[in-house]
Amino acid sequence: WSATQDTLYSTFGTVGTVRFARLCTDANTGDSRGFGFVSYTNKDAAVAAITKLNGKNMDGRQIVVLSATSRGENLKKESNGHGNFNETGKGICFKFQKG
């Protein structure tokens, strides 16, 4: 997976204003783990991302886009202080399909 933070902002920014995006990486290698989270400034953008980007290609791989669900404290830690990614339905998660 060759996606970068810039890729996330440019891809997911096509449907609304991205508040925060995170590509999850392996703590030891720094390699992408094949999934991430995006938080929008409003719920309509998150819904649009699910509708318009699910099944599309990002960096040559098909992505699955879903509504983010809270994982409690673990999610808060992973968000680097940005709080719950699905605050009032504004967050989505994505993963790359294995190719």
N, C-alpha and C positions, 0 to 999 in steps of 0.2 A: 504494500500500500504506500503510495507516494504522496498522498495528500498532506498539505501543510495547513497551518493556521490561516494563512492567506487564502488558500483554496476554500476553506470553510466559510470565511467571511464573504468571498466573492460568489460562491455557489448558493449559500443560504440567504445571502443578502438580496438575491433576485426577487424574493417574495415579501420582503419587509426589512425593517431596521433591526439588525442583530445587536443585542445588548452584550452578549458574551458567547464565545464559542470555545470549545475545548476538544482537542483530538487526544484521546487517551493513549498513553505510551507506556511501554514496559519500563519499570523503574530501573532495571539493571542495564538494559541495552539502549533505551531511548527509542526503540522501534515502535511504530504504530501497532496498537492492539486490534485495529480494525473497527473501532467504533468511537463515538464521541457524543457530545451534547451541545445543543445550541439553545440559547434563550433569546427571545424576542422582546421588543418593547410593548407588544400588545398580543392578545390572544388570537386575533384575526390572522396575523402573520404566521403564527404557529400552525393554525389550521390550514392555511394556504401552503405551507411547507409540506405538510403531510399529504395534501391533495395533489400538489403539483410536482413534488420532487421524489416521492416514493416510486421506486422502480427505475428512476433515471440513472444516468452514468455520471460519476464524478471521478476524474483521473483514470478513466478507462475501466472502472468497476461499477457494477450496478449497486445501488444503495437501497436499503430498506429504511423508511422514515416513519417513526411512531411517536405518539405522545409520551413524554418522559413521565416516569412515576417516581415518587419520592422513596428514597432508601434511608430516610432518617439521618442520623448523624454521619454515616459514611458518605452520603451524597454531599452533605454540607462541607465535609473535609475535602472532598474531591473538587469542589467548585472554587477552591482558593478564596474563600470569603465572600463569594457571590450569592450564597444562600441556596435555597431550593430552586433547581432548574425548572420545575413545573409550577412555580408560583402563579396561582390563579390561571393555570392552563397556558402559560406563555412559553413553555419549554418543550423541546422535542429531543429525541435521541435518534441516532442513525447508526447503521452498521453496514460494512461492505459485505457483499455476497462473495463467498469463496469462489474463485474462478478456476 
